Amino acid sequence: MDEQAEAAPQPGGRLDRRAELSEFLRTRRARLKPEDVGMPDFGRHRRVPGLRREELAQLAGVSVAYYTRLEQGNGRNVSAEVLDSIARALRLTDAEHAHLTHLAKPKQHKKKPAARAQQVRPALRQLLDLMDGVPAYIVGRRAEILAWNRMAAAVFGDWGELPVAERNWARLVFLRPDYHDLFVDWEQKAIDIVCTLRMDAGCYPDDPRLSALVGELSVKSEDFRRLWATHDVKDKAYGVKLLHHPLVGELSLNFEGFRLLGETEQTMVSYHADPDSPSADALRLLASWGADKGRLGSTDPRPPLSA
């Protein structure tokens, strides 16, 4: 087993917030070169990639000792102003800035709120069912798939056939070969999932279920270990997803993510094809095929993806 797997949390454990903060800052610093931030590079041999700690501290306007303590995982008493300065020096995105703040100044949650089962309001389930012809689902913390409609099952497979614990995008993408085949750009889908889990880890480092998921995937998937070690985070709300569907072939679908008000950790994701496109025709074919199956008494609009 490699070092990344050994460093990952074990099932039932917890994520080390100080280690997460240290590695996040180190990896963000390593990706910057002096010329990227307007500093001279005198061509001297650099023992580490990217900026040195003293260079980053100078850019942020803090002492080297102060920044060193922070990069060693000691975020105690750090002010929001200092974090803002460091974020600017590191050229962090909004998502990375938020992640840094969560790691350095974690919110005080009530007793184990993240461990409780996530619930979807009945009205939202009804809304999903009314979105006829539009694949849509609701995803929560830890990339858990909480609810979906008939068309989502037609496109992605019937998640109702799976145990509740397996209805998770990270498990499906990293542990199921059929989902590797489903996504034309599997690597990008995998990156998106890992970035989402990293954001969750910053908000809920004490979540035992998240730690268990990360630990299991780190042991079982070399790809997950590789991507988890990058410490990348981002909040991707829209884009285009290319699929190779086992029944209708290639699909090009636009997706939109809608953060649900009042359910800040739940997102509804919908997919649609461009009008009059081959993908739109393919979606209509899947919809009609699913309707025929429903009239025959089946609740599954398409065969599940092979295990």
Number of C-alpha atoms within 10 A of each C-alpha: 7 9 8 15 22 12 12 23 21 20 17 14 17 21 22 16 22 18 14 22 24 20 18 23 20 19 16 19 21 16 12 18 16 15 10 12 15 9 12 10 10 7 6 6 6 10 7 8 13 19 23 18 18 15 17 22 20 15 17 20 14 15 13 16 12 13 23 15 13 19 22 16 21 18 23 11 8 14 12 12 9 14 20 17 16 23 21 14 19 22 16 16 14 13 16 21 19 19 25 24 22 20 25 25 18 17 12 8 11 7 8 11 12 20 13 10 8 16 11 15 10 9 9 16 16 11 12 23 18 12 14 13 19 20 25 27 24 24 24 20 21 25 20 19 21 22 21 23 22 27 28 22 23 22 26 18 21 22 20 15 12 13 8 12 9 15 20 20 18 25 19 14 21 20 15 14 13 14 22 18 15 21 21 18 14 18 13 12 17 20 19 19 23 26 21 20 23 24 26 22 25 24 22 26 22 20 21 20 17 27 24 19 19 30 23 19 23 23 19 14 14 16 14 24 22 13 18 22 16 16 20 21 26 21 14 13 12 14 11 13 17 15 21 18 19 15 13 16 11 17 23 20 20 15 17 18 20 13 16 13 9 7 13 10 14 23 21 19 19 21 22 18 19 12 9 8 11 15 19 18 16 19 22 15 14 20 22 14 14 21 17 13 15 14 9 9 9 12 15 20 23 21 13 17 18 10 8
